[in-house]
Amino acid sequence: MAHPKSRISKQRKRKRRTHYKAEVPQIATCSVTGEKHLLHRAYYDNDDNLRYRGRILVKAVEVDGDE
């Protein structure tokens, strides 16, 4: 079983891990609706339609209030 030749101190371990950082998400604006969304992700517009790259992927279901 492999094991380190010498113990790595907390300070040395933390110095190595300082480069793993969370990135700021890239936000785009739809050219059709003007909605802000994450890049390369589908999103719902104000009418509950699922959109991607300016096109409707899934149209929202219209509910009748006649009941």
Secondary structure, DSSP 8 states (H G I E B T S, - for coil): ----SS---HHHHHHHHTT-------EEE-TTT--EEETT--EE-TTS-EEETTEEEE---------
